[in-house]
Amino acid sequence: MAMGLSSPVRESVPGNFFPYMKTPAKSARRILSVGEVLWDLFETGPRFGGAAANFACHAVAAGAHADVVSAIGRDANGREAAEILALLGVSTALLQEHPQLPTGSVGVSLDASGSPSLTICENVAWDGIEWGEPLASAVAEADAIYFGTLAQRGEISRGAIRRLLSIAKDRGIPRVLDVNLRAPFFDQALIRESIALCSVLKLSDEELPAVAMACGIKATADPRVILTGLLDHYGLACIAMTRGAQGALLVTRDETVDQAGISVVVQDTVGAGDAFAAVLITGLLAAEPLTNIARRACETAASVCMHPGAVSIPVAS
């Protein structure tokens, strides 16, 4: 697949191009964002993306300090991705450079509603995230870990991610799983094992049936019953289920918040869930009221849907 990344799409946007943009304070919470850094190949041109990259950018916008834990190739696409991350305030100190595999890419085709169909390239750099002393040191200083299911498709990355999560779990560091079920890169065991390593779970209403089946939770017409079952079975602190235009449902042991959707004109939905997760996690770390977190997360996700791609990249002045 031809990359053609010499001219990525950039947005002519003001400095405050993220909703709720803040300058991270010295005391800002540190979040390790683990997973994919890649290029989304739209028909209109390539756009920077990947769940871990998107999340990290929006976490910084929400006032956190975010380190992206991923791998890029020794190629122009990887160098540009690293430059964009740095431009948007994300730390690249834990971004590895793979000596053989290329920077990842995903073919994106949008339907009439702006929902994407994806062709995810295999054997790319983020499949080879390696464990090492830098990751071990970073975990000790982290306030939260963000990870997904897709980044665990490769044996090397899966091993590093799970080692990182095991240390975080032993230290009581919050671990947030953003379920990302992309066939054929998951099975029921992966779902169960990932949830067992997390303390906060974020998924979509489309993913809920597969997650419930994998975890042996009885299906029911009321998603709140399934979410409560997952919460109790795995001892989770919080579950957030996004519902597209219908908003989101957040469940804890003490509270359930049913947040209505935010009406916007949709360009595409790529990266909306990653932005939602960033606001969710930063809000939980700040101990904000769950109702406020749900509203802001849905507003931020909706704002992402209003422009093409997951992250707006400013044109250098």
Secondary structure as GFF3:
##gff-version 3
##sequence-region A 1 317
A	DSSP	beta_strand	30	34	.	.	.	ID=ss1
A	DSSP	beta_strand	38	42	.	.	.	ID=ss2
A	DSSP	beta_strand	45	49	.	.	.	ID=ss3
A	DSSP	alpha_helix	51	61	.	.	.	ID=ss4
A	DSSP	beta_strand	65	73	.	.	.	ID=ss5
A	DSSP	alpha_helix	76	87	.	.	.	ID=ss6
A	DSSP	beta_strand	95	98	.	.	.	ID=ss7
A	DSSP	beta_strand	104	110	.	.	.	ID=ss8
A	DSSP	beta_strand	116	120	.	.	.	ID=ss9
A	DSSP	three_ten_helix	125	128	.	.	.	ID=ss10
A	DSSP	alpha_helix	133	141	.	.	.	ID=ss11
A	DSSP	beta_strand	144	148	.	.	.	ID=ss12
A	DSSP	three_ten_helix	150	152	.	.	.	ID=ss13
A	DSSP	alpha_helix	155	170	.	.	.	ID=ss14
A	DSSP	beta_strand	175	178	.	.	.	ID=ss15
A	DSSP	alpha_helix	188	196	.	.	.	ID=ss16
A	DSSP	beta_strand	200	204	.	.	.	ID=ss17
A	DSSP	alpha_helix	208	215	.	.	.	ID=ss18
A	DSSP	alpha_helix	223	234	.	.	.	ID=ss19
A	DSSP	beta_strand	238	242	.	.	.	ID=ss20
A	DSSP	three_ten_helix	244	246	.	.	.	ID=ss21
A	DSSP	beta_strand	248	251	.	.	.	ID=ss22
A	DSSP	beta_strand	256	259	.	.	.	ID=ss23
A	DSSP	alpha_helix	272	285	.	.	.	ID=ss24
A	DSSP	alpha_helix	290	305	.	.	.	ID=ss25
###
